[in-house]
Amino acid sequence: TILAQLQDDNPGKCVMGHCRDSLIQCFMDGVCRGWQLCVMRCKNGDLACQMRCADLHKPTDDTAAKINTFSQCVISDYHCVPQQQLTCKTPEKYVPDFDLYMMQGVWYITKGWNPLFDCFDCQVHTFSLKPKTTKPLYGDLKYSVKKNLGCAAGECSYLQREVFQSFAQDPHHKGHLVNHNNTVEELNYSDDWYVLAAKPDSYVLIYYCGCNDATCGYSGAVLYTRTPQFDLPEEDVAEIKKAMADAKVSEFTYDGLCAADGAAEI
């Protein structure tokens, strides 16, 4: 049985010793059970497999409550699964000043760097400002997960996802946007965004470093444009390429970016 299998390995002993009740509740819940069965098929440390299971089986709404409860117990409360340590290099150069008002409104991610986080279709991010809050830049981040990664263009079916993030501005480095001090229910995640290049109402190039109780040191980058299809002129592309080179992050090149479809038919 699954419970017997868990008792036979070290993380499983921790789970059974500390999180047995939340595990049972997980398997009694259809959403959580689907996610857990998927994750159990992943090899230890296979982040890509684990993320794909989350993409497919973990909704970004209250129906994922049992998943969140079990994850908090196993990862944050009792550390049954060791935190995966990666390395995210802070870019050597990013814009010295950035006006948060430039981020207001609707943006589309039309290029990304990390295939685990940045290359979904139909990434529509809407930002607004709440000036009297500690994190005044508020983002409503929508994206679409392909049910089948091998589907042909125009023939894909999707799962709709939506998350929310808020950022403060580093008072000493305005091009550094900070989202720290999040809740244990969110695995205490923190994100640091660095604005590498920006042109009003045209594009914003963001490089980020992130950390949570499960994985620390993940990195990525996204190119925001005002249109759902990438259509920047060559002079803008040249500026973006220069900003990426000036960041001096290993293997971070324009040619290495994925092309996300901001206008895929859902």
KOLGUMI-152469 format. One record per residue (C-alpha): x, y negated, z; residue in one letter. Coordinates in steps of 0.05 Angstrom, whole numbers, padded with zeros to 5 digits, always signed. Last residue first. Layout:
# residues N
XYZA
...
END
This chain:
# residues 266
-00160-00576-00499I
-00135-00601-00566E
-00063-00622-00558A
-00053-00698-00557A
+00006-00706-00511G
+00044-00649-00541D
+00109-00643-00502A
+00173-00644-00543A
+00229-00613-00502C
+00292-00652-00489L
+00361-00621-00503G
+00373-00665-00564D
+00369-00726-00519Y
+00423-00699-00474T
+00429-00680-00401F
+00478-00621-00403E
+00516-00650-00343S
+00490-00716-00316V
+00531-00776-00335K
+00474-00826-00328A
+00508-00869-00382D
+00495-00815-00434A
+00420-00814-00418M
+00417-00890-00421A
+00452-00890-00488K
+00404-00838-00517K
+00345-00879-00492I
+00372-00943-00523E
+00383-00907-00590A
+00313-00879-00587V
+00286-00950-00578D
+00324-00974-00639E
+00300-00914-00679E
+00227-00931-00669P
+00184-00894-00618L
+00128-00850-00644D
+00121-00792-00595F
+00047-00772-00594Q
+00002-00788-00535P
+00016-00863-00541T
+00038-00908-00484R
+00103-00870-00475T
+00134-00837-00414Y
+00198-00797-00423L
+00208-00745-00370V
+00269-00719-00332A
+00285-00660-00288G
+00319-00638-00224S
+00313-00585-00170Y
+00357-00595-00109G
+00317-00560-00056C
+00270-00501-00066T
+00220-00469-00018A
+00217-00522+00037D
+00215-00578-00014N
+00266-00620-00053C
+00266-00662-00115G
+00313-00701-00160C
+00286-00744-00217Y
+00304-00777-00283Y
+00252-00825-00311I
+00252-00858-00380L
+00198-00911-00388V
+00169-00928-00456Y
+00130-00979-00497S
+00085-01025-00456D
+00147-01059-00427P
+00213-01025-00446K
+00247-00980-00395A
+00312-00943-00385A
+00343-00898-00332L
+00289-00907-00279V
+00309-00860-00223Y
+00256-00820-00187W
+00269-00788-00119D
+00219-00735-00097D
+00206-00705-00029S
+00168-00643-00009Y
+00150-00625+00062N
+00118-00559+00039L
+00056-00598+00016E
+00017-00572+00076E
+00077-00593+00116V
+00062-00664+00096T
+00102-00714+00056N
+00156-00759+00085N
+00189-00779+00019H
+00167-00807-00049N
+00221-00857-00069V
+00229-00898-00133L
+00300-00920-00150H
+00304-00974-00204G
+00295-01028-00150K
+00361-01009-00116H
+00367-01044-00048H
+00293-01045-00029P
+00283-00973-00055D
+00213-00976-00083Q
+00158-00935-00052A
+00122-00880-00089F
+00055-00844-00087S
+00037-00777-00117Q
-00028-00744-00138F
-00039-00677-00172V
-00084-00653-00229E
-00087-00587-00267R
-00129-00563-00325Q
-00119-00491-00349L
-00109-00485-00424Y
-00126-00447-00487S
-00080-00449-00546C
-00100-00442-00620E
-00080-00511-00646G
-00007-00495-00642A
+00004-00420-00639A
+00002-00385-00572C
+00066-00356-00542G
+00060-00389-00475L
-00008-00358-00464N
-00053-00391-00412K
-00021-00458-00429K
-00022-00505-00370V
-00050-00575-00379S
-00029-00638-00342Y
-00059-00694-00301K
-00020-00740-00254L
-00058-00793-00216D
-00001-00837-00192G
+00000-00890-00138Y
+00057-00941-00134L
+00048-00977-00067P
+00080-00926-00021K
+00080-00961+00047T
+00012-00992+00030T
-00006-01066+00022K
+00009-01069-00053P
-00035-01012-00077K
-00013-01009-00149L
-00040-00963-00203S
-00012-00908-00246F
-00047-00860-00294T
-00007-00800-00317H
-00031-00759-00377V
+00009-00696-00389Q
-00028-00664-00447C
+00020-00607-00459D
+00068-00583-00406F
+00142-00594-00416C
+00167-00627-00353D
+00163-00578-00295F
+00192-00510-00311L
+00221-00530-00379P
+00264-00584-00345N
+00279-00639-00396W
+00216-00674-00419G
+00188-00711-00479K
+00119-00739-00496T
+00096-00753-00425I
+00036-00798-00433Y
+00023-00863-00396W
-00042-00896-00373V
-00042-00960-00332G
+00008-00993-00286Q
+00081-00974-00292M
+00105-01044-00313M
+00074-01072-00249Y
+00129-01035-00212L
+00180-01085-00239D
+00248-01052-00243F
+00317-01078-00226D
+00386-01046-00228P
+00366-00997-00283V
+00402-00930-00275Y
+00475-00910-00275K
+00514-00854-00242E
+00454-00809-00241P
+00446-00771-00176T
+00465-00699-00189K
+00414-00646-00169C
+00443-00582-00142T
+00402-00520-00125L
+00390-00486-00059Q
+00333-00436-00054Q
+00303-00440+00016Q
+00304-00372+00049P
+00238-00333+00048V
+00213-00315+00118C
+00226-00387+00137H
+00177-00384+00196Y
+00136-00448+00193D
+00155-00477+00125S
+00160-00417+00079I
+00118-00359+00105V
+00067-00398+00146C
+00062-00457+00098Q
+00056-00410+00039S
-00001-00371+00072F
-00040-00434+00088T
-00028-00464+00019N
-00049-00401-00017I
-00112-00397+00026K
-00129-00469+00008A
-00121-00460-00067A
-00195-00471-00080T
-00186-00540-00050D
-00155-00568-00114D
-00091-00561-00154T
-00106-00490-00176P
-00054-00437-00161K
-00059-00377-00208H
-00030-00397-00275L
+00019-00452-00258D
+00036-00420-00191A
+00052-00353-00225C
+00093-00391-00277R
+00131-00425-00220M
+00148-00358-00188Q
+00172-00329-00254C
+00216-00389-00268A
+00243-00389-00197L
+00268-00317-00201D
+00303-00316-00133G
+00279-00246-00116N
+00248-00213-00177K
+00176-00232-00193C
+00121-00178-00190R
+00103-00200-00119M
+00089-00270-00145V
+00034-00245-00192C
+00000-00203-00138L
+00003-00264-00092Q
-00028-00311-00143W
-00085-00265-00160G
-00098-00251-00085R
-00099-00326-00069C
-00153-00340-00120V
-00195-00279-00102G
-00192-00290-00027D
-00191-00227+00016M
-00118-00218-00003F
-00101-00287+00024C
-00139-00275+00089Q
-00098-00212+00099I
-00034-00252+00086L
-00058-00307+00134S
-00067-00256+00188D
-00001-00221+00176R
+00039-00286+00179C
+00088-00277+00236H
+00109-00204+00242G
+00083-00181+00176M
+00114-00239+00139V
+00180-00231+00176C
+00181-00156+00162K
+00166-00171+00089G
+00224-00219+00084P
+00269-00162+00110N
+00242-00106+00067D
+00201-00043+00082D
+00144-00076+00120Q
+00122-00112+00056L
+00113-00046+00019Q
+00070-00019+00075A
+00025-00080+00070L
+00020-00073-00005I
+00000+00000+00000T
END
